[in-house]
Amino acid sequence: MDKIKILWADDEIDLLKPQLFFLEKKGYEVVTVSNGHDAIDLFQQENIDVVFLDESMPGLTGLETLAKIKEINSIVPIVMITKNEEEDIMEEAIGSQIDDYLIKPVNPNQILLTLKKIIDNKRLVSEKNISDYQQDFRNIIMDINSGLDHTEWINIYKKILNWELKLDDSNNDDMSDILQTQKNEANSEFSKYIIKNYEKWMKGDDGPTMSHQLMMQKILPNLASDKPNVILLLDNLRFDQWKVLEDIFNESFRMLEEDYFYSILPTATQYSRNSIFSGLLPLEIQERYPDKWLNDNQPGGKNNNEKFFLEELVNRVVRREMRTDYYKVTNVQKAKHLADSAVNFHNNDLTVIVYNFIDMLSHARTEMEVLKELAGDEKAYRSLTRSWFLNSSLWATLQKLAEKPIKLFVTTDHGTIRVKQSSKVIGDKETSTNLRYKVGRNLKYDKRDVLEIRDPKKVGLPSPNMSSSFIFAKEDKFFLYPNNFNHFNNMFKNTFQHGGISLEEMICPIITLESK
């Protein structure tokens, strides 16, 4: 198939080099002119598929050039680019049958979206969805760069997920690519936001509810006193995965609230889940319960004391006698035991279930080629999660529980992100192995790719050694050592990982439901 050829006329064409390079990289051919007369001459000489016209060119204006081009070829798609949306100019342009318009400064992805809409409309979702998404696209781009707070970031993230889920059914790779690019831009700005604010949050400044505050702020004060309470923590549950499970839950449960919290860093089970159940930051856990905390470089299970932490937290915070129980499911046998034990949950005030299937799926996907095929991207990963849950013993257990009154809290400890860009790190043999964060001494790394914490105590993290520092990967980066770099780059690229800074890892659902 021949390249799509674009004629772009703008008297400031030299300022548009980033946009032109972006289009060429995407496979378009772009020819440029700086005035309307040259645009008409070139249009007559070459086979042009799309025309981009600056409205305010000196000499022959964009509207005058538009009219001349339409006389030559009335059906060629034309996109008007303007510095403003003055009503009379836009009415005249629309009356002259432009196909779209863009407002300066032009975002490269807006251009791409317009081209897909014009050229590939047969393969895109319905015209209304295109129009709605294009409008939302522009709003999101503006919002991302407008200095959002932690609540506004939630709204942006949910907007992007909403479109992502809508486009799942369209099977349109072009639109999905545009949306993915927009999510990448959002993650870039979100990383900057976290780097700017994270240390202040750890000092107690105004911030979101975080892992160590989740139980005390969102769950324990809202426990029902007249019915059993169940907390279901699905490890690695991203917000988009919750959204594809939501309608299944609605069969037996009524949703009371959809809320969120931010996972602490590292967004890894050892840190986030211990903080959730203890109500403490990792450094506070180490100081209060030194025999219950293991650093990354120490052998042994890092999450073996969750039941202890939970009981301590309940005794510390809840001012009444509570009968509690705790179940952790990490394999099929324990899942069966959970189902068999469900009849006893109604005798408890609070039952906590930690279910590790999604975490196991994420790790297995890295190692097994068949799962890489089944969960090759976010859409497939969501689909696989939904299919598992719908046919799982966990859902069967929850349905049994819903036959009597219960209050159910569904949450997670952190999410995951599909990593795409490798970043080299050099460290000694004591350096941690996680691909999204590293803790160790004398780490060498590209500072552009990380949030670096030289004094872990400032963010509530213990130090394995006096000179230990932490680094957290931004956006979709993942850390690799120089040894066998290409081998491990091929192995881990496009796998789902956690531990770093991204919307997908840090923004976590906390859902409150009751049985119908």
C-alpha positions, 0 to 999 in steps of 0.5 A: 500500500502506498504511503498517504501523502499530506500537503501541509501549507503554513507560513510558519512551517519551520516551527512544525518540524516535530509534528512533521517528524512524528507523521513521517515516523508513523509512515505518512509522506509530508510535503510542505509549502509556506503560502497558499499559491505554492500549495495550489501549484503543488496540489496540481502537480502531485497526487495529494491525499490530505491537505492541512491548511493554516487559516492565517497565512499572509497573501492568499489566506487559508480560506481562499486557498481552500476554495481554490483547492476545492475547485480542482478536487472537490472531494480531497479531505482538508483540515483547517488549522487556526489560532482561534475558534472565531465563529465567523471564520469557523462557519465559513470554513465548515460551510466550505466543507472542511473535514476537520479543524485543529487549534494551534499549538497542534498536538501530534496525536491530534493530527494522527487522530484526525488522519485516522478519522478521515482516511480510515473511517470505515475501520473506526468506531461509529462517528459519534464515538469518534467525535466524542473521543476527539473532544475528550482527547483534546480536553484530556490533553489540556487537563494533563498539562494543567497542574492536576491534584491527586483527585484530578489525576484519578478522574483523568485516569478513569476517563482514559480507562473508560475510552480504553474499555469502549474501544475493546469492542471495536477491534480497532488497532489505530484508535487503540494506538492513539489512546495508548499514546495518550496514556503514555503522555499521561504517565509521563506527566503523572511521574513528574507529579509523583516526583514533585509531591511524594516526599511531601506526602510522606511527611504528612502534607495533604495527599491521597489516602495511601497504602498504610492509611487504607484500612484506617481511613477507608475500611475500618471506620466503615465496617458494618456492625449488624452483618459480617464484613469481608475484605477481598484483596486481589493482588495486582488488580488494576483499575481496568481489571476491576471495571471488567469484573464489575458487572459480574459482581453486580449479579449478587452484590450492590455497589455502595461506593467506588473509591481509590487509594494510592499505593506507596512506593515501591508498588510491590507486595512486600511493601504495599501489602504489609503497609495495608495490613499493619497501618504503618509505613515499612520503616515503622514496621521495621522499627516496631516489629524488627523480627517481622520485617525482611529487607530485599537482600534478606532470604525468606518470605516477605509477606508471612506476617500479614495475619499478625499485622492485621490483628495488631491493627484491629486491636489498635484501632477498633474499640470493640471485640471483633472476631476476625479471620484471615485466608491467603490463597496462593494455589488450587488447594488453598482455593478449595479450602477457602470455598469449604470454609466459606460457611464459617465466614458469617460467624466472623465480624471480619474476614480477610481474603488475600487472593494471589491469582492475578499476581501469579498470572502476571509472573507466569506470563513472563515465563510461559510463551502460551500465556504471552499469546493469551495476554499479549496486551492490556485488552487481552490481559483484562479478558483473561482476568475476567474469564478466570474470575467468572469461572473461579472457585472465588466467584462461586464462594462469593456467590454463596456468601451473598446468599446472606447479608454481608458487607464486602470490600474489594481492593488490591495492594498495587497494579501493574504496567506493561513495560516497553523501554529498558533502562540500564542499571549497574549495582552490586550483588546485594542489589534487589532484583525487581525490574521496576525498582532497585535498592542497593549501594552505589547504583549507577543509572540514567537519572532521566528514567527514575525517581531517586531516593538517597535517604530512604527514611524520608519516604518511610523506607528501611535501608538494608545498608547505611549507604542504600538508596532506592530508585523507581522506574518512571512510566513504562521503563524497566531496569536491566543490567548490562550483562546479557542485555539483549537477551533479557530485554527480549525476555521482559519487554512487553511483560506486566511488571510492578514496583515503579511509578505509573497510573496503573501501578499506583492508583488502586480501587477500593470498592464497597458492596453489600449482598443484594 
